[in-house]
Amino acid sequence: MNQVINLLKNHRSIRKFKPESVSNEKVHAIIEAAGWASTSNFIQAYTVIRVKNKETRKQIAELAGPQPWVEASPLFLVFCADLKRSQGACMHENKEMVSGFTEQFIIATVDVSLAAQNAMIAAESLGLGGVFIGGIRNDPEKVCQLLKIPDHVYPVFGMCLGYPDEKQEQKPRLPVNMVLKEDDYQEENSDLKKYNEICRDYYQNRSTSSREDTWTSQISVMMSKPARPHMKAFLEKRGFEFK
């Protein structure tokens, strides 16, 4: 199709990296590219923390799983939804920020997610690979303590980046005809069986950790149990209430 679409379609999660470091020039280019993501009303409600401290990395790796690639990757970033900067903008104009609204939480979470996806694409265009680390939300309070994250800011996910030292097969994604609807939402399960077979074949034949599994079996296990029930109280404590 074109180079951009080919790059996007070549994405895969990388967890094993060569020891080669990522230059500051490339780090800055990645974060600058992240900053050109779309943002709601120009708020730019995100902050990125580059974690260099080895002991901090080790603790976050344990909290997140454990996920040893958090400690081992050449570059580890934590992407935060940030409304504190907006609060500062209000103070600069002698106004008080009205906080605690669900819409503000959505804006900040969407903004940081769009920026992070830009960052991943930029990194891959530079020959790097990486993986998102949602596991930092296993104990977000501890992560905030380690990284000195203030109120009105919360860590959404981490990102490991580096030069790939593995060749991972791609997990098959939902086909377009299951995702794209015309005019309204049509509930369509006719292709679900076929997609399950595609996923079963992927898991049976991949080069590492082959197993018998399907998409629906995975999702049903994950979605039939509580998902980080501590997050609501944590977010409210950080100033992200739900009015």
N, C-alpha and C positions, 0 to 999 in steps of 0.2 A: 504493500500500500504506500507507505512512506517511512522515513527513518524514525519519526516520532512514534507512530503507531506500532512499528516493529519493536521499538524499545519498550513501550508499554506492555505489549503482548509477550515480551520475553521475561517479565518479572518472575522471580522465585525467591523464597526466603533462604538467606545464607547465614549459617551459624558457625562456620569454620573459616578462619581467615589466615592469610599469610602474615608473618610478623612485621611486614613493612608498614611504617607509619603513614598517616594521611597528612599531607603538608597543610600548614596553616592557610596557604593560598587557596587550596581546594576546600577546606572547611569554611572559609569565608565566602567562597563562591556558592557553596551549597546553601548556607544560611541566607545569603542575598537572594538566591533563587526562591527560597521558601517565602521570602518577604513579598514576592510578586504574585503570590496566590490571591485569589479573590478574598475580600474581607467585607463583612457586613457593616455598611455605613462608615467605612474607613476607620473602624475602631482598632483593627489589628490587635486583637485581644489574645496575644500569646507571647510567651518568653521561652527561650531555649537555653538549657543549662548544659554546658559541656563538662562532663565529670571526668577529671583527671586523677584525683586522689585514689590510690590503689586500695586503701582500706575501705573507703566509701563504696567503691565499685564492688568489692568483695561482699560487703553487707547487703547491697542492693541485689546482687546476684543471688544471694541466699533468700532474701525476702521474696524474690520474684519466682521462685520455683522449688528448688534452685535451678538457675539457668547460667551455667558457667561461662557462656559466651559473653555475658554482660561484663564479666571480669577480664576476659581474654581478648575481646575485640580491640583493635587499634583506636577506635573512636566510639565513645558512648555519649549519646545526647538524651536529655530528658525534656520532653515537650510539655509545656504547662499552659493551661487556660488561665489568662491573666486579666483581671479587671482592676487590679491595683493601679496600673498605669492610667486607666480611665478616671479612677478616683483622684489621682494626682492632677490630671487635666482639669477636673472640676475645681480642685483647690486652687489651681493657678488662676482660674477665672472667678475666684471667690464665690463658688457655688458648692452645694453639697450633693454628692452623688446619691440618688435614691437606689438602694441596693436590695437584693433578695428576691428579684423577680425571675421566674422560670425562663422568660425570654432572654434575659441576660446570660443565664447559664447556657442556654442553647447557642447563643451567639458566640460566646467564648469557646465552647467545645467544638463548634463547627469551624471557627476561624483557625484554631490550632491544628485541627485535623487536615484542613486544606493545605496549610503551610507545611505540615509534615509530609504529606504526599508529594508536594513539590520538591521537598528536600530529598526524598528517596529517589525520585525520577532524576533529579540533577546529579545525585551521587552515582546512579547507574550509568548515566551518560558519560561520566568521568572514569568508567571502568571499575567502580566499586560495587559491592553488593551489601545487603543488610537484612535486618529483620526487626519488626516492631516488637516491643516488649510490653504487652498489656499487664503482665504479672506484677508490675510495680504497684498496681492497685490492690494487691493482696494485703498490703499494710501501708496505705498512703500516708498515714500519720507519721510513721517512722521515716518514710522517705522525705517528708517535709522537714522533719527534725534534722536529718542528715544533710539536706541541701539548704537549710535555713529559708524555706519557702514561707512567705508571710500570708496573712489572711487575704481573701479575695483572689487567691491564686491556688490552683491545684494541679498536681502532676497527672497528666492524662495517659501517657505511655512513654516508654523509652525507645531508643533506636540504636542498634549496634550497626556499625559500618566499618568496612575495611575491604582489602583486596581478596576476592574469593579464593579459597583453597579447597574447594569442592565443586562438583558439578551435580546439582540437584535436579531431579525430574520435576516437571511442573504438575501441580495438582490441577485437574481439569475443572474449569469454572462452569457455572450455569450457562447453558446455551442462550443466545439472544432471544429465541422464541419463547423462553420461559420468563424472561425479564421484561421484554418490551411489550407493552399493552397498547392497543389502539382505542382512543377516545375515552375509554373507561376501564375500570379494573375488572378484568375477567379472571375468575378463579379457574385455573387450568392445571390439571394434574396428569394429563395424558402423556407428557414427556418425562414424568418423574421416574418411571420404571427404567426408561432408557438411560437417564442420567445416573441412576443407581448402578446400572451395569457398567457404565463407563468408569465410575469411581471404584467399583469392585475390581475391575481389571487393573486400574492404576495401582491400588494397594497390593494386589497379588503379585504384580510384576515389577514393582520398583526395586532398585538395587539395594536399598537398606530398609530394615524393619518391615518386611512384607507381612501382610496380615489379611484376614478376611473381614471386610468392612464395606459399608455403603454410606452415601451422604445422609440418608434419612436415619440410619442407625446412630451415626455420630451426633446429628443435631438433636434427635429425640432424647439421647442421654444427657446432653448438655442443657437443653431447655426444660427438662423435667425435674431440675433440682435448683435450689436457691443460688443466685449469682451474686457473690460478694455483698451480702445483706448489710454490711457495715457502711456502705458507700453513702447512703442517704444522711445518716447522722454525721459522718465525716464532712460531707459537703456543706451541710447546714452550719457546722462548727466553723468552717472556713469562710462563711459569709455568702455561700451559694444556696440561699433558701429557695422555696418553691411557692411563691405567692401567685 
